Amino acid sequence: MGMVTIGKISKLRGVRGEMVIIPLTDDPKRFLSLKEVYLEKEGRKKLYRIRKVKRFKEKILISFEEIDSPEAARPLVGSFIEIEDKYLIPLPQGSYFVFEIVGMKVKTESGKILGDIKEVLSLPANDVYVVRKGEKEYNIPAIKEVVKKVDLEKKEMTIKPLKGLLE
């Protein structure tokens, strides 16, 4: 069973143990259909049943069956919210989850290894893959003109760099 982090509990709200979640997913509405989640903090993981979920500005409010007061909820602040990967929402063809991309080896069509993807920046125009190898760092735009092949099994991405991209 693979686990995927979809949010983080940032603070408490109210007198019944309700908590504010910072979504770590592109689709915060996905929380509305969940029945249970795992909370992970400091290497410990526990399953919680969801009592209620609602949207609140850019965040999500959540309460659990097992928690009914701020005192009971306080130790959970800072916990990551995880779900089993079988509950992931299917993505359109050619789209990938960040956790699938981070760690991939990046090479050019000519076979030059540029390094590994260390993080994915979500920018207004498009995502950018931060690729590092030693002291070298490249910012690779996640666009079809550049990214030519993604092989999830091999954890490898092939790119065709635009002029000046690798300078």
C-alpha positions in Angstrom: 0.0 0.0 0.0 1.5 3.3 -1.1 0.7 6.5 0.7 0.3 10.0 -0.8 0.3 13.2 1.2 -2.5 15.5 0.2 -2.5 18.1 3.0 -1.2 19.4 6.3 -3.0 20.4 9.5 -2.0 24.0 10.1 -4.1 25.1 13.1 -7.2 24.6 15.2 -10.6 26.3 14.7 -13.6 26.3 16.9 -14.5 24.5 20.2 -15.2 21.0 18.7 -11.7 20.1 17.5 -12.2 21.3 14.0 -8.9 21.8 12.1 -7.7 23.9 9.2 -5.9 22.0 6.4 -3.5 23.5 3.9 -4.2 21.4 0.8 -1.1 19.9 -0.9 -3.1 18.9 -3.9 -4.2 20.6 -7.1 -7.8 19.7 -6.4 -8.8 20.7 -2.9 -12.4 19.5 -3.6 -11.0 15.9 -3.4 -11.2 16.2 0.4 -15.0 16.4 0.2 -15.3 12.8 -1.0 -13.0 11.2 1.6 -14.4 9.0 4.4 -11.1 8.4 6.2 -7.4 9.5 6.1 -4.2 8.7 7.8 -2.5 11.4 9.9 1.3 11.2 10.0 3.5 13.1 12.5 7.0 12.3 13.6 7.0 8.9 11.9 3.7 7.8 13.6 0.7 7.2 11.5 -2.9 6.6 12.5 -6.2 6.2 10.7 -9.0 8.7 11.4 -12.6 8.7 10.3 -13.8 12.0 8.9 -16.9 13.5 10.5 -17.2 16.6 8.4 -15.3 18.5 5.7 -16.0 21.9 4.2 -14.2 24.5 2.2 -13.1 27.7 4.0 -11.5 30.4 1.8 -8.4 28.8 0.2 -8.3 26.1 2.9 -10.3 23.1 4.1 -11.9 22.6 7.5 -12.0 19.1 8.8 -13.2 17.3 11.9 -12.8 13.6 12.8 -15.0 11.2 14.6 -12.2 10.5 17.2 -11.6 14.2 18.1 -14.2 16.3 19.9 -12.3 19.1 21.5 -9.4 21.5 20.9 -7.4 19.7 23.6 -7.7 16.4 21.7 -6.9 18.1 18.4 -3.9 20.2 19.4 -1.4 17.3 19.2 -2.4 16.8 15.6 -1.4 20.3 14.4 1.5 19.8 12.0 0.4 16.4 10.9 0.4 15.4 7.3 -2.8 14.0 5.8 -2.2 10.9 3.7 -4.4 8.6 1.6 -3.7 5.3 0.1 -2.6 5.7 -3.5 -5.5 3.6 -4.7 -7.7 6.6 -3.9 -5.9 9.0 -6.1 -8.0 10.8 -8.7 -7.0 9.7 -12.2 -5.1 12.3 -14.1 -5.5 13.1 -17.8 -3.0 11.4 -20.2 0.3 13.2 -20.1 -0.2 14.6 -16.6 1.6 13.3 -13.5 1.6 13.7 -9.8 4.5 15.7 -8.3 5.5 12.6 -6.2 5.9 10.7 -9.5 8.2 13.4 -11.0 10.4 14.3 -8.0 13.5 12.1 -8.1 13.4 11.4 -11.9 16.6 11.4 -13.8 16.6 14.0 -16.6 18.5 13.6 -19.8 18.6 15.3 -23.2 17.6 13.6 -26.4 21.3 13.2 -27.2 21.7 11.3 -23.9 23.4 13.9 -21.7 22.4 13.4 -18.1 21.4 16.8 -16.5 20.6 15.5 -13.0 17.6 14.6 -10.9 14.4 16.5 -10.4 14.6 17.9 -6.8 11.4 19.9 -6.8 8.5 21.1 -8.9 7.6 24.8 -8.9 4.0 25.6 -9.8 4.1 29.0 -11.6 1.3 30.8 -13.4 2.4 30.0 -16.9 3.5 26.4 -16.3 5.3 24.1 -13.8 9.1 24.2 -13.7 11.2 21.2 -12.8 14.3 22.1 -10.7 17.0 19.7 -11.9 20.3 19.4 -10.0 23.5 17.5 -10.5 26.3 18.5 -8.1 26.6 22.3 -8.2 24.7 22.6 -11.5 21.0 23.5 -11.5 18.6 23.8 -14.4 15.0 25.1 -14.4 13.2 23.0 -17.0 9.8 24.3 -18.1 7.1 21.5 -18.0 5.9 22.2 -21.6 5.4 19.8 -24.5 8.0 21.7 -26.6 10.7 20.7 -24.0 9.5 17.5 -22.2 9.5 14.8 -24.9 9.2 11.6 -22.9 8.3 10.6 -19.3 9.0 7.0 -18.3 7.5 6.4 -14.9 8.9 2.8 -14.7 12.5 3.9 -15.3 12.0 7.2 -13.4 13.4 9.0 -16.3 12.5 12.1 -18.3 13.9 13.0 -21.8 13.9 16.6 -22.8 14.7 18.7 -25.9 16.2 21.9 -24.5 15.2 25.2 -26.1 18.0 27.4 -27.2 19.8 28.9 -24.1 18.0 26.7 -21.6 21.1 24.9 -20.4 23.4 27.9 -20.4 
